[in-house]
Amino acid sequence: MFTFIEDLPADVLGVEASGPITHEDYQKLIPRVDAMLGKGPIKALYIFNEGVTEFSPQAFWDDQVFTVRHWRDFSHLAIVSDVGWARLATRMFAPLFPAKLKLFRMDQLADAKAWIASAS
């Protein structure tokens, strides 16, 4: 499930992933991203909890399409997670992202919010 994080500046998209991730989650995310794109590149804070249990097959496909479609639409990404494979994947793919990307641990959430809010 995606939960939107609301206590961020208006130019920052905040998403927390937990539990199963479904096609419906992407159906809620995409309009929000599209609306923000009208104002320029997006800064995003993404929290990936240990409670993420699965991606439905359609959600996995949605994620791939979303990533390709919005590859260059993000200027800054703050990824917050203690999940080992998510941290490893982030480090592996970070050099490929055109966005400035910074990885944080869960106990550094306040630092992640400060970094993404001040990013320019």
PDB file as gemmi writes it, atoms N, CA and C in Angstrom:
CRYST1    1.000    1.000    1.000  90.00  90.00  90.00 P 1                      
ATOM      1  N   MET A   1       0.846  -1.164   0.000  1.00  0.00           N  
ATOM      2  CA  MET A   1       0.000   0.000   0.000  1.00  0.00           C  
ATOM      3  C   MET A   1       0.899   1.237   0.000  1.00  0.00           C  
ATOM      4  N   PHE A   2       0.513   2.219  -0.767  1.00  0.00           N  
ATOM      5  CA  PHE A   2       1.196   3.502  -0.747  1.00  0.00           C  
ATOM      6  C   PHE A   2       0.394   4.453   0.128  1.00  0.00           C  
ATOM      7  N   THR A   3       1.102   5.145   1.005  1.00  0.00           N  
ATOM      8  CA  THR A   3       0.515   6.201   1.812  1.00  0.00           C  
ATOM      9  C   THR A   3       1.268   7.473   1.462  1.00  0.00           C  
ATOM     10  N   PHE A   4       0.531   8.532   1.170  1.00  0.00           N  
ATOM     11  CA  PHE A   4       1.179   9.793   0.847  1.00  0.00           C  
ATOM     12  C   PHE A   4       1.555  10.521   2.134  1.00  0.00           C  
ATOM     13  N   ILE A   5       2.762  11.063   2.141  1.00  0.00           N  
ATOM     14  CA  ILE A   5       3.284  11.794   3.292  1.00  0.00           C  
ATOM     15  C   ILE A   5       2.944  13.266   3.073  1.00  0.00           C  
ATOM     16  N   GLU A   6       2.165  13.818   3.955  1.00  0.00           N  
ATOM     17  CA  GLU A   6       1.618  15.156   3.733  1.00  0.00           C  
ATOM     18  C   GLU A   6       2.414  16.276   4.408  1.00  0.00           C  
ATOM     19  N   ASP A   7       3.293  15.963   5.356  1.00  0.00           N  
ATOM     20  CA  ASP A   7       3.995  17.030   6.090  1.00  0.00           C  
ATOM     21  C   ASP A   7       5.307  17.429   5.402  1.00  0.00           C  
ATOM     22  N   LEU A   8       5.235  17.601   4.086  1.00  0.00           N  
ATOM     23  CA  LEU A   8       6.401  17.988   3.282  1.00  0.00           C  
ATOM     24  C   LEU A   8       6.062  19.246   2.493  1.00  0.00           C  
ATOM     25  N   PRO A   9       7.071  19.970   2.026  1.00  0.00           N  
ATOM     26  CA  PRO A   9       6.791  21.129   1.183  1.00  0.00           C  
ATOM     27  C   PRO A   9       5.980  20.733  -0.061  1.00  0.00           C  
ATOM     28  N   ALA A  10       5.272  21.677  -0.628  1.00  0.00           N  
ATOM     29  CA  ALA A  10       4.391  21.408  -1.768  1.00  0.00           C  
ATOM     30  C   ALA A  10       5.137  20.873  -2.984  1.00  0.00           C  
ATOM     31  N   ASP A  11       6.435  21.153  -3.083  1.00  0.00           N  
ATOM     32  CA  ASP A  11       7.189  20.691  -4.253  1.00  0.00           C  
ATOM     33  C   ASP A  11       7.850  19.330  -4.036  1.00  0.00           C  
ATOM     34  N   VAL A  12       7.470  18.637  -2.963  1.00  0.00           N  
ATOM     35  CA  VAL A  12       8.041  17.323  -2.653  1.00  0.00           C  
ATOM     36  C   VAL A  12       6.916  16.288  -2.614  1.00  0.00           C  
ATOM     37  N   LEU A  13       7.095  15.220  -3.377  1.00  0.00           N  
ATOM     38  CA  LEU A  13       6.183  14.088  -3.336  1.00  0.00           C  
ATOM     39  C   LEU A  13       6.692  13.127  -2.277  1.00  0.00           C  
ATOM     40  N   GLY A  14       5.874  12.802  -1.307  1.00  0.00           N  
ATOM     41  CA  GLY A  14       6.253  11.856  -0.266  1.00  0.00           C  
ATOM     42  C   GLY A  14       5.389  10.612  -0.343  1.00  0.00           C  
ATOM     43  N   VAL A  15       6.040   9.450  -0.422  1.00  0.00           N  
ATOM     44  CA  VAL A  15       5.321   8.183  -0.520  1.00  0.00           C  
ATOM     45  C   VAL A  15       5.950   7.184   0.449  1.00  0.00           C  
ATOM     46  N   GLU A  16       5.094   6.523   1.215  1.00  0.00           N  
ATOM     47  CA  GLU A  16       5.555   5.459   2.093  1.00  0.00           C  
ATOM     48  C   GLU A  16       4.938   4.150   1.614  1.00  0.00           C  
ATOM     49  N   ALA A  17       5.779   3.151   1.372  1.00  0.00           N  
ATOM     50  CA  ALA A  17       5.319   1.839   0.926  1.00  0.00           C  
ATOM     51  C   ALA A  17       5.319   0.883   2.101  1.00  0.00           C  
ATOM     52  N   SER A  18       4.207   0.164   2.261  1.00  0.00           N  
ATOM     53  CA  SER A  18       4.100  -0.850   3.310  1.00  0.00           C  
ATOM     54  C   SER A  18       3.062  -1.872   2.870  1.00  0.00           C  
ATOM     55  N   GLY A  19       3.136  -3.056   3.463  1.00  0.00           N  
ATOM     56  CA  GLY A  19       2.167  -4.096   3.116  1.00  0.00           C  
ATOM     57  C   GLY A  19       2.268  -4.499   1.655  1.00  0.00           C  
ATOM     58  N   PRO A  20       1.221  -5.110   1.117  1.00  0.00           N  
ATOM     59  CA  PRO A  20       1.241  -5.466  -0.301  1.00  0.00           C  
ATOM     60  C   PRO A  20       1.070  -4.218  -1.167  1.00  0.00           C  
ATOM     61  N   ILE A  21       1.791  -4.181  -2.284  1.00  0.00           N  
ATOM     62  CA  ILE A  21       1.686  -3.084  -3.246  1.00  0.00           C  
ATOM     63  C   ILE A  21       0.825  -3.585  -4.404  1.00  0.00           C  
ATOM     64  N   THR A  22      -0.194  -2.798  -4.774  1.00  0.00           N  
ATOM     65  CA  THR A  22      -1.163  -3.243  -5.770  1.00  0.00           C  
ATOM     66  C   THR A  22      -1.248  -2.272  -6.947  1.00  0.00           C  
ATOM     67  N   HIS A  23      -1.934  -2.728  -7.969  1.00  0.00           N  
ATOM     68  CA  HIS A  23      -2.216  -1.890  -9.136  1.00  0.00           C  
ATOM     69  C   HIS A  23      -2.958  -0.614  -8.707  1.00  0.00           C  
ATOM     70  N   GLU A  24      -3.858  -0.747  -7.762  1.00  0.00           N  
ATOM     71  CA  GLU A  24      -4.635   0.397  -7.292  1.00  0.00           C  
ATOM     72  C   GLU A  24      -3.736   1.465  -6.665  1.00  0.00           C  
ATOM     73  N   ASP A  25      -2.645   1.040  -6.037  1.00  0.00           N  
ATOM     74  CA  ASP A  25      -1.704   2.005  -5.471  1.00  0.00           C  
ATOM     75  C   ASP A  25      -1.113   2.882  -6.568  1.00  0.00           C  
ATOM     76  N   TYR A  26      -0.755   2.269  -7.688  1.00  0.00           N  
ATOM     77  CA  TYR A  26      -0.199   3.046  -8.798  1.00  0.00           C  
ATOM     78  C   TYR A  26      -1.263   3.926  -9.442  1.00  0.00           C  
ATOM     79  N   GLN A  27      -2.515   3.483  -9.421  1.00  0.00           N  
ATOM     80  CA  GLN A  27      -3.592   4.300  -9.975  1.00  0.00           C  
ATOM     81  C   GLN A  27      -3.817   5.569  -9.163  1.00  0.00           C  
ATOM     82  N   LYS A  28      -3.427   5.560  -7.886  1.00  0.00           N  
ATOM     83  CA  LYS A  28      -3.496   6.755  -7.040  1.00  0.00           C  
ATOM     84  C   LYS A  28      -2.233   7.604  -7.176  1.00  0.00           C  
ATOM     85  N   LEU A  29      -1.098   6.953  -7.396  1.00  0.00           N  
ATOM     86  CA  LEU A  29       0.181   7.656  -7.492  1.00  0.00           C  
ATOM     87  C   LEU A  29       0.318   8.436  -8.800  1.00  0.00           C  
ATOM     88  N   ILE A  30      -0.046   7.838  -9.898  1.00  0.00           N  
ATOM     89  CA  ILE A  30       0.197   8.430 -11.220  1.00  0.00           C  
ATOM     90  C   ILE A  30      -0.462   9.797 -11.387  1.00  0.00           C  
ATOM     91  N   PRO A  31      -1.725   9.995 -11.026  1.00  0.00           N  
ATOM     92  CA  PRO A  31      -2.312  11.333 -11.172  1.00  0.00           C  
ATOM     93  C   PRO A  31      -1.606  12.398 -10.329  1.00  0.00           C  
ATOM     94  N   ARG A  32      -1.147  12.008  -9.160  1.00  0.00           N  
ATOM     95  CA  ARG A  32      -0.440  12.958  -8.292  1.00  0.00           C  
ATOM     96  C   ARG A  32       0.878  13.374  -8.938  1.00  0.00           C  
ATOM     97  N   VAL A  33       1.595  12.406  -9.484  1.00  0.00           N  
ATOM     98  CA  VAL A  33       2.862  12.711 -10.169  1.00  0.00           C  
ATOM     99  C   VAL A  33       2.591  13.579 -11.385  1.00  0.00           C  
ATOM    100  N   ASP A  34       1.604  13.228 -12.190  1.00  0.00           N  
ATOM    101  CA  ASP A  34       1.284  14.013 -13.380  1.00  0.00           C  
ATOM    102  C   ASP A  34       0.932  15.454 -13.028  1.00  0.00           C  
ATOM    103  N   ALA A  35       0.198  15.660 -11.941  1.00  0.00           N  
ATOM    104  CA  ALA A  35      -0.162  17.018 -11.509  1.00  0.00           C  
ATOM    105  C   ALA A  35       1.078  17.794 -11.089  1.00  0.00           C  
ATOM    106  N   MET A  36       1.991  17.146 -10.403  1.00  0.00           N  
ATOM    107  CA  MET A  36       3.213  17.828  -9.961  1.00  0.00           C  
ATOM    108  C   MET A  36       4.121  18.159 -11.132  1.00  0.00           C  
ATOM    109  N   LEU A  37       4.108  17.331 -12.172  1.00  0.00           N  
ATOM    110  CA  LEU A  37       4.977  17.569 -13.327  1.00  0.00           C  
ATOM    111  C   LEU A  37       4.637  18.862 -14.048  1.00  0.00           C  
ATOM    112  N   GLY A  38       3.408  19.319 -13.911  1.00  0.00           N  
ATOM    113  CA  GLY A  38       3.024  20.589 -14.512  1.00  0.00           C  
ATOM    114  C   GLY A  38       3.796  21.761 -13.938  1.00  0.00           C  
ATOM    115  N   LYS A  39       4.450  21.564 -12.800  1.00  0.00           N  
ATOM    116  CA  LYS A  39       5.205  22.621 -12.130  1.00  0.00           C  
ATOM    117  C   LYS A  39       6.711  22.423 -12.270  1.00  0.00           C  
ATOM    118  N   GLY A  40       7.142  21.403 -13.021  1.00  0.00           N  
ATOM    119  CA  GLY A  40       8.569  21.158 -13.221  1.00  0.00           C  
ATOM    120  C   GLY A  40       9.006  19.833 -12.634  1.00  0.00           C  
ATOM    121  N   PRO A  41      10.319  19.574 -12.625  1.00  0.00           N  
ATOM    122  CA  PRO A  41      10.831  18.304 -12.094  1.00  0.00           C  
ATOM    123  C   PRO A  41      10.412  18.100 -10.638  1.00  0.00           C  
ATOM    124  N   ILE A  42      10.283  16.858 -10.272  1.00  0.00           N  
ATOM    125  CA  ILE A  42       9.773  16.489  -8.951  1.00  0.00           C  
ATOM    126  C   ILE A  42      10.911  16.111  -8.009  1.00  0.00           C  
ATOM    127  N   LYS A  43      10.774  16.537  -6.777  1.00  0.00           N  
ATOM    128  CA  LYS A  43      11.616  16.043  -5.682  1.00  0.00           C  
ATOM    129  C   LYS A  43      10.755  15.035  -4.925  1.00  0.00           C  
ATOM    130  N   ALA A  44      11.344  13.902  -4.555  1.00  0.00           N  
ATOM    131  CA  ALA A  44      10.539  12.871  -3.903  1.00  0.00           C  
ATOM    132  C   ALA A  44      11.257  12.252  -2.712  1.00  0.00           C  
ATOM    133  N   LEU A  45      10.461  11.940  -1.704  1.00  0.00           N  
ATOM    134  CA  LEU A  45      10.891  11.181  -0.534  1.00  0.00           C  
ATOM    135  C   LEU A  45      10.127   9.871  -0.595  1.00  0.00           C  
ATOM    136  N   TYR A  46      10.861   8.762  -0.624  1.00  0.00           N  
ATOM    137  CA  TYR A  46      10.245   7.445  -0.729  1.00  0.00           C  
ATOM    138  C   TYR A  46      10.706   6.602   0.449  1.00  0.00           C  
ATOM    139  N   ILE A  47       9.754   6.181   1.280  1.00  0.00           N  
ATOM    140  CA  ILE A  47      10.043   5.322   2.421  1.00  0.00           C  
ATOM    141  C   ILE A  47       9.609   3.911   2.055  1.00  0.00           C  
ATOM    142  N   PHE A  48      10.546   2.978   2.144  1.00  0.00           N  
ATOM    143  CA  PHE A  48      10.279   1.578   1.834  1.00  0.00           C  
ATOM    144  C   PHE A  48      10.406   0.788   3.126  1.00  0.00           C  
ATOM    145  N   ASN A  49       9.258   0.441   3.713  1.00  0.00           N  
ATOM    146  CA  ASN A  49       9.227  -0.247   5.005  1.00  0.00           C  
ATOM    147  C   ASN A  49       9.527  -1.729   4.879  1.00  0.00           C  
ATOM    148  N   GLU A  50       9.995  -2.297   5.982  1.00  0.00           N  
ATOM    149  CA  GLU A  50      10.198  -3.745   6.034  1.00  0.00           C  
ATOM    150  C   GLU A  50       8.876  -4.484   5.881  1.00  0.00           C  
ATOM    151  N   GLY A  51       7.776  -3.799   6.121  1.00  0.00           N  
ATOM    152  CA  GLY A  51       6.464  -4.413   6.009  1.00  0.00           C  
ATOM    153  C   GLY A  51       5.974  -4.598   4.592  1.00  0.00           C  
ATOM    154  N   VAL A  52       6.747  -4.192   3.583  1.00  0.00           N  
ATOM    155  CA  VAL A  52       6.332  -4.449   2.207  1.00  0.00           C  
ATOM    156  C   VAL A  52       6.420  -5.951   2.004  1.00  0.00           C  
ATOM    157  N   THR A  53       5.264  -6.563   1.795  1.00  0.00           N  
ATOM    158  CA  THR A  53       5.212  -8.015   1.744  1.00  0.00           C  
ATOM    159  C   THR A  53       5.249  -8.561   0.324  1.00  0.00           C  
ATOM    160  N   GLU A  54       4.730  -7.816  -0.626  1.00  0.00           N  
ATOM    161  CA  GLU A  54       4.713  -8.307  -2.003  1.00  0.00           C  
ATOM    162  C   GLU A  54       4.268  -7.201  -2.951  1.00  0.00           C  
ATOM    163  N   PHE A  55       4.610  -7.388  -4.219  1.00  0.00           N  
ATOM    164  CA  PHE A  55       4.089  -6.578  -5.313  1.00  0.00           C  
ATOM    165  C   PHE A  55       3.194  -7.519  -6.117  1.00  0.00           C  
ATOM    166  N   SER A  56       1.951  -7.107  -6.357  1.00  0.00           N  
ATOM    167  CA  SER A  56       1.121  -7.935  -7.226  1.00  0.00           C  
ATOM    168  C   SER A  56       1.755  -7.925  -8.620  1.00  0.00           C  
ATOM    169  N   PRO A  57       1.471  -8.918  -9.464  1.00  0.00           N  
ATOM    170  CA  PRO A  57       2.051  -8.911 -10.814  1.00  0.00           C  
ATOM    171  C   PRO A  57       1.749  -7.619 -11.579  1.00  0.00           C  
ATOM    172  N   GLN A  58       0.516  -7.120 -11.463  1.00  0.00           N  
ATOM    173  CA  GLN A  58       0.173  -5.877 -12.160  1.00  0.00           C  
ATOM    174  C   GLN A  58       0.931  -4.696 -11.561  1.00  0.00           C  
ATOM    175  N   ALA A  59       1.114  -4.668 -10.241  1.00  0.00           N  
ATOM    176  CA  ALA A  59       1.871  -3.584  -9.603  1.00  0.00           C  
ATOM    177  C   ALA A  59       3.336  -3.626 -10.034  1.00  0.00           C  
ATOM    178  N   PHE A  60       3.885  -4.816 -10.169  1.00  0.00           N  
ATOM    179  CA  PHE A  60       5.269  -4.942 -10.643  1.00  0.00           C  
ATOM    180  C   PHE A  60       5.379  -4.353 -12.043  1.00  0.00           C  
ATOM    181  N   TRP A  61       4.426  -4.670 -12.908  1.00  0.00           N  
ATOM    182  CA  TRP A  61       4.414  -4.104 -14.262  1.00  0.00           C  
ATOM    183  C   TRP A  61       4.228  -2.588 -14.202  1.00  0.00           C  
ATOM    184  N   ASP A  62       3.293  -2.127 -13.385  1.00  0.00           N  
ATOM    185  CA  ASP A  62       3.059  -0.691 -13.227  1.00  0.00           C  
ATOM    186  C   ASP A  62       4.346   0.028 -12.818  1.00  0.00           C  
ATOM    187  N   ASP A  63       5.100  -0.601 -11.910  1.00  0.00           N  
ATOM    188  CA  ASP A  63       6.346   0.003 -11.443  1.00  0.00           C  
ATOM    189  C   ASP A  63       7.343   0.142 -12.584  1.00  0.00           C  
ATOM    190  N   GLN A  64       7.441  -0.878 -13.425  1.00  0.00           N  
ATOM    191  CA  GLN A  64       8.379  -0.816 -14.553  1.00  0.00           C  
ATOM    192  C   GLN A  64       7.974   0.273 -15.537  1.00  0.00           C  
ATOM    193  N   VAL A  65       6.695   0.338 -15.868  1.00  0.00           N  
ATOM    194  CA  VAL A  65       6.194   1.361 -16.792  1.00  0.00           C  
ATOM    195  C   VAL A  65       6.389   2.750 -16.188  1.00  0.00           C  
ATOM    196  N   PHE A  66       6.066   2.903 -14.911  1.00  0.00           N  
ATOM    197  CA  PHE A  66       6.223   4.188 -14.229  1.00  0.00           C  
ATOM    198  C   PHE A  66       7.677   4.644 -14.268  1.00  0.00           C  
ATOM    199  N   THR A  67       8.593   3.722 -13.970  1.00  0.00           N  
ATOM    200  CA  THR A  67      10.019   4.061 -13.944  1.00  0.00           C  
ATOM    201  C   THR A  67      10.498   4.522 -15.310  1.00  0.00           C  
ATOM    202  N   VAL A  68      10.147   3.812 -16.349  1.00  0.00           N  
ATOM    203  CA  VAL A  68      10.569   4.188 -17.704  1.00  0.00           C  
ATOM    204  C   VAL A  68       9.938   5.518 -18.111  1.00  0.00           C  
ATOM    205  N   ARG A  69       8.662   5.665 -17.849  1.00  0.00           N  
ATOM    206  CA  ARG A  69       7.943   6.884 -18.253  1.00  0.00           C  
ATOM    207  C   ARG A  69       8.471   8.132 -17.541  1.00  0.00           C  
ATOM    208  N   HIS A  70       8.854   7.980 -16.276  1.00  0.00           N  
ATOM    209  CA  HIS A  70       9.248   9.140 -15.466  1.00  0.00           C  
ATOM    210  C   HIS A  70      10.738   9.161 -15.132  1.00  0.00           C  
ATOM    211  N   TRP A  71      11.538   8.452 -15.893  1.00  0.00           N  
ATOM    212  CA  TRP A  71      12.973   8.319 -15.628  1.00  0.00           C  
ATOM    213  C   TRP A  71      13.650   9.664 -15.402  1.00  0.00           C  
ATOM    214  N   ARG A  72      13.314  10.655 -16.198  1.00  0.00           N  
ATOM    215  CA  ARG A  72      13.980  11.964 -16.120  1.00  0.00           C  
ATOM    216  C   ARG A  72      13.128  13.046 -15.451  1.00  0.00           C  
ATOM    217  N   ASP A  73      12.017  12.668 -14.868  1.00  0.00           N  
ATOM    218  CA  ASP A  73      11.098  13.655 -14.299  1.00  0.00           C  
ATOM    219  C   ASP A  73      11.396  14.016 -12.847  1.00  0.00           C  
ATOM    220  N   PHE A  74      12.330  13.308 -12.230  1.00  0.00           N  
ATOM    221  CA  PHE A  74      12.674  13.562 -10.835  1.00  0.00           C  
ATOM    222  C   PHE A  74      14.042  14.232 -10.760  1.00  0.00           C  
ATOM    223  N   SER A  75      14.119  15.317 -10.012  1.00  0.00           N  
ATOM    224  CA  SER A  75      15.409  16.007  -9.861  1.00  0.00           C  
ATOM    225  C   SER A  75      16.180  15.497  -8.643  1.00  0.00           C  
ATOM    226  N   HIS A  76      15.457  15.114  -7.592  1.00  0.00           N  
ATOM    227  CA  HIS A  76      16.071  14.640  -6.346  1.00  0.00           C  
ATOM    228  C   HIS A  76      15.222  13.512  -5.767  1.00  0.00           C  
ATOM    229  N   LEU A  77      15.896  12.479  -5.274  1.00  0.00           N  
ATOM    230  CA  LEU A  77      15.211  11.361  -4.634  1.00  0.00           C  
ATOM    231  C   LEU A  77      15.878  11.059  -3.296  1.00  0.00           C  
ATOM    232  N   ALA A  78      15.090  11.056  -2.245  1.00  0.00           N  
ATOM    233  CA  ALA A  78      15.552  10.622  -0.934  1.00  0.00           C  
ATOM    234  C   ALA A  78      14.877   9.277  -0.680  1.00  0.00           C  
ATOM    235  N   ILE A  79      15.680   8.224  -0.606  1.00  0.00           N  
ATOM    236  CA  ILE A  79      15.168   6.883  -0.369  1.00  0.00           C  
ATOM    237  C   ILE A  79      15.480   6.516   1.082  1.00  0.00           C  
ATOM    238  N   VAL A  80      14.446   6.120   1.831  1.00  0.00           N  
ATOM    239  CA  VAL A  80      14.606   5.795   3.247  1.00  0.00           C  
ATOM    240  C   VAL A  80      14.180   4.344   3.448  1.00  0.00           C  
ATOM    241  N   SER A  81      15.127   3.516   3.895  1.00  0.00           N  
ATOM    242  CA  SER A  81      14.807   2.108   4.109  1.00  0.00           C  
ATOM    243  C   SER A  81      15.899   1.420   4.912  1.00  0.00           C  
ATOM    244  N   ASP A  82      15.484   0.406   5.648  1.00  0.00           N  
ATOM    245  CA  ASP A  82      16.418  -0.499   6.313  1.00  0.00           C  
ATOM    246  C   ASP A  82      16.363  -1.885   5.673  1.00  0.00           C  
ATOM    247  N   VAL A  83      15.579  -2.042   4.614  1.00  0.00           N  
ATOM    248  CA  VAL A  83      15.434  -3.322   3.935  1.00  0.00           C  
ATOM    249  C   VAL A  83      16.690  -3.573   3.102  1.00  0.00           C  
ATOM    250  N   GLY A  84      17.384  -4.659   3.423  1.00  0.00           N  
ATOM    251  CA  GLY A  84      18.674  -4.939   2.799  1.00  0.00           C  
ATOM    252  C   GLY A  84      18.656  -4.946   1.293  1.00  0.00           C  
ATOM    253  N   TRP A  85      17.727  -5.694   0.676  1.00  0.00           N  
ATOM    254  CA  TRP A  85      17.725  -5.780  -0.781  1.00  0.00           C  
ATOM    255  C   TRP A  85      17.327  -4.450  -1.428  1.00  0.00           C  
ATOM    256  N   ALA A  86      16.475  -3.679  -0.771  1.00  0.00           N  
ATOM    257  CA  ALA A  86      16.082  -2.374  -1.314  1.00  0.00           C  
ATOM    258  C   ALA A  86      17.260  -1.401  -1.267  1.00  0.00           C  
ATOM    259  N   ARG A  87      18.027  -1.450  -0.194  1.00  0.00           N  
ATOM    260  CA  ARG A  87      19.207  -0.585  -0.082  1.00  0.00           C  
ATOM    261  C   ARG A  87      20.257  -0.985  -1.124  1.00  0.00           C  
ATOM    262  N   LEU A  88      20.451  -2.289  -1.304  1.00  0.00           N  
ATOM    263  CA  LEU A  88      21.412  -2.768  -2.292  1.00  0.00           C  
ATOM    264  C   LEU A  88      20.992  -2.363  -3.699  1.00  0.00           C  
ATOM    265  N   ALA A  89      19.725  -2.556  -4.027  1.00  0.00           N  
ATOM    266  CA  ALA A  89      19.222  -2.173  -5.352  1.00  0.00           C  
ATOM    267  C   ALA A  89      19.374  -0.677  -5.570  1.00  0.00           C  
ATOM    268  N   THR A  90      19.101   0.111  -4.548  1.00  0.00           N  
ATOM    269  CA  THR A  90      19.241   1.571  -4.669  1.00  0.00           C  
ATOM    270  C   THR A  90      20.689   1.939  -4.959  1.00  0.00           C  
ATOM    271  N   ARG A  91      21.617   1.349  -4.216  1.00  0.00           N  
ATOM    272  CA  ARG A  91      23.042   1.643  -4.449  1.00  0.00           C  
ATOM    273  C   ARG A  91      23.484   1.197  -5.839  1.00  0.00           C  
ATOM    274  N   MET A  92      22.971   0.045  -6.293  1.00  0.00           N  
ATOM    275  CA  MET A  92      23.367  -0.467  -7.606  1.00  0.00           C  
ATOM    276  C   MET A  92      22.868   0.418  -8.741  1.00  0.00           C  
ATOM    277  N   PHE A  93      21.631   0.889  -8.639  1.00  0.00           N  
ATOM    278  CA  PHE A  93      21.028   1.638  -9.733  1.00  0.00           C  
ATOM    279  C   PHE A  93      21.190   3.145  -9.611  1.00  0.00           C  
ATOM    280  N   ALA A  94      21.652   3.632  -8.480  1.00  0.00           N  
ATOM    281  CA  ALA A  94      21.814   5.082  -8.275  1.00  0.00           C  
ATOM    282  C   ALA A  94      22.639   5.753  -9.374  1.00  0.00           C  
ATOM    283  N   PRO A  95      23.751   5.160  -9.824  1.00  0.00           N  
ATOM    284  CA  PRO A  95      24.536   5.827 -10.874  1.00  0.00           C  
ATOM    285  C   PRO A  95      23.787   5.964 -12.207  1.00  0.00           C  
ATOM    286  N   LEU A  96      22.745   5.179 -12.403  1.00  0.00           N  
ATOM    287  CA  LEU A  96      21.991   5.238 -13.653  1.00  0.00           C  
ATOM    288  C   LEU A  96      20.907   6.307 -13.642  1.00  0.00           C  
ATOM    289  N   PHE A  97      20.499   6.731 -12.457  1.00  0.00           N  
ATOM    290  CA  PHE A  97      19.429   7.722 -12.347  1.00  0.00           C  
ATOM    291  C   PHE A  97      19.961   9.108 -12.663  1.00  0.00           C  
ATOM    292  N   PRO A  98      19.237   9.866 -13.469  1.00  0.00           N  
ATOM    293  CA  PRO A  98      19.652  11.248 -13.723  1.00  0.00           C  
ATOM    294  C   PRO A  98      19.407  12.159 -12.516  1.00  0.00           C  
ATOM    295  N   ALA A  99      18.559  11.731 -11.588  1.00  0.00           N  
ATOM    296  CA  ALA A  99      18.258  12.536 -10.398  1.00  0.00           C  
ATOM    297  C   ALA A  99      19.399  12.420  -9.390  1.00  0.00           C  
ATOM    298  N   LYS A 100      19.508  13.445  -8.542  1.00  0.00           N  
ATOM    299  CA  LYS A 100      20.398  13.345  -7.389  1.00  0.00           C  
ATOM    300  C   LYS A 100      19.693  12.449  -6.389  1.00  0.00           C  
ATOM    301  N   LEU A 101      20.359  11.402  -5.969  1.00  0.00           N  
ATOM    302  CA  LEU A 101      19.743  10.402  -5.114  1.00  0.00           C  
ATOM    303  C   LEU A 101      20.577  10.223  -3.855  1.00  0.00           C  
ATOM    304  N   LYS A 102      19.875  10.162  -2.728  1.00  0.00           N  
ATOM    305  CA  LYS A 102      20.564   9.945  -1.462  1.00  0.00           C  
ATOM    306  C   LYS A 102      19.791   8.889  -0.685  1.00  0.00           C  
ATOM    307  N   LEU A 103      20.527   7.932  -0.125  1.00  0.00           N  
ATOM    308  CA  LEU A 103      19.950   6.821   0.610  1.00  0.00           C  
ATOM    309  C   LEU A 103      20.100   7.063   2.116  1.00  0.00           C  
ATOM    310  N   PHE A 104      19.007   6.839   2.844  1.00  0.00           N  
ATOM    311  CA  PHE A 104      18.976   7.050   4.287  1.00  0.00           C  
ATOM    312  C   PHE A 104      18.448   5.799   4.966  1.00  0.00           C  
ATOM    313  N   ARG A 105      18.819   5.617   6.226  1.00  0.00           N  
ATOM    314  CA  ARG A 105      18.237   4.561   7.067  1.00  0.00           C  
ATOM    315  C   ARG A 105      16.978   5.125   7.732  1.00  0.00           C  
ATOM    316  N   MET A 106      16.148   4.239   8.259  1.00  0.00           N  
ATOM    317  CA  MET A 106      14.894   4.671   8.874  1.00  0.00           C  
ATOM    318  C   MET A 106      15.124   5.640  10.030  1.00  0.00           C  
ATOM    319  N   ASP A 107      16.191   5.448  10.797  1.00  0.00           N  
ATOM    320  CA  ASP A 107      16.447   6.364  11.911  1.00  0.00           C  
ATOM    321  C   ASP A 107      16.981   7.713  11.441  1.00  0.00           C  
ATOM    322  N   GLN A 108      17.139   7.884  10.140  1.00  0.00           N  
ATOM    323  CA  GLN A 108      17.584   9.157   9.558  1.00  0.00           C  
ATOM    324  C   GLN A 108      16.454   9.856   8.794  1.00  0.00           C  
ATOM    325  N   LEU A 109      15.208   9.482   9.075  1.00  0.00           N  
ATOM    326  CA  LEU A 109      14.066  10.050   8.361  1.00  0.00           C  
ATOM    327  C   LEU A 109      14.040  11.574   8.453  1.00  0.00           C  
ATOM    328  N   ALA A 110      14.304  12.137   9.608  1.00  0.00           N  
ATOM    329  CA  ALA A 110      14.311  13.601   9.757  1.00  0.00           C  
ATOM    330  C   ALA A 110      15.388  14.214   8.853  1.00  0.00           C  
ATOM    331  N   ASP A 111      16.543  13.580   8.752  1.00  0.00           N  
ATOM    332  CA  ASP A 111      17.605  14.066   7.869  1.00  0.00           C  
ATOM    333  C   ASP A 111      17.168  13.984   6.409  1.00  0.00           C  
ATOM    334  N   ALA A 112      16.490  12.909   6.053  1.00  0.00           N  
ATOM    335  CA  ALA A 112      16.010  12.754   4.679  1.00  0.00           C  
ATOM    336  C   ALA A 112      15.006  13.848   4.321  1.00  0.00           C  
ATOM    337  N   LYS A 113      14.091  14.118   5.243  1.00  0.00           N  
ATOM    338  CA  LYS A 113      13.095  15.185   4.999  1.00  0.00           C  
ATOM    339  C   LYS A 113      13.791  16.541   4.869  1.00  0.00           C  
ATOM    340  N   ALA A 114      14.776  16.804   5.701  1.00  0.00           N  
ATOM    341  CA  ALA A 114      15.496  18.079   5.622  1.00  0.00           C  
ATOM    342  C   ALA A 114      16.263  18.180   4.307  1.00  0.00           C  
ATOM    343  N   TRP A 115      16.907  17.086   3.887  1.00  0.00           N  
ATOM    344  CA  TRP A 115      17.690  17.110   2.652  1.00  0.00           C  
ATOM    345  C   TRP A 115      16.795  17.342   1.446  1.00  0.00           C  
ATOM    346  N   ILE A 116      15.677  16.622   1.351  1.00  0.00           N  
ATOM    347  CA  ILE A 116      14.827  16.765   0.181  1.00  0.00           C  
ATOM    348  C   ILE A 116      14.121  18.115   0.161  1.00  0.00           C  
ATOM    349  N   ALA A 117      13.780  18.639   1.326  1.00  0.00           N  
ATOM    350  CA  ALA A 117      13.121  19.949   1.399  1.00  0.00           C  
ATOM    351  C   ALA A 117      14.050  21.070   0.961  1.00  0.00           C  
ATOM    352  N   SER A 118      15.352  20.919   1.227  1.00  0.00           N  
ATOM    353  CA  SER A 118      16.305  21.975   0.891  1.00  0.00           C  
ATOM    354  C   SER A 118      16.979  21.763  -0.459  1.00  0.00           C  
ATOM    355  N   ALA A 119      16.714  20.643  -1.108  1.00  0.00           N  
ATOM    356  CA  ALA A 119      17.366  20.334  -2.394  1.00  0.00           C  
ATOM    357  C   ALA A 119      16.946  21.333  -3.454  1.00  0.00           C  
ATOM    358  N   SER A 120      17.930  21.724  -4.250  1.00  0.00           N  
ATOM    359  CA  SER A 120      17.611  22.643  -5.359  1.00  0.00           C  
ATOM    360  C   SER A 120      18.462  22.323  -6.566  1.00  0.00           C  
TER     361      SER A 120                                                      
END                                                                             
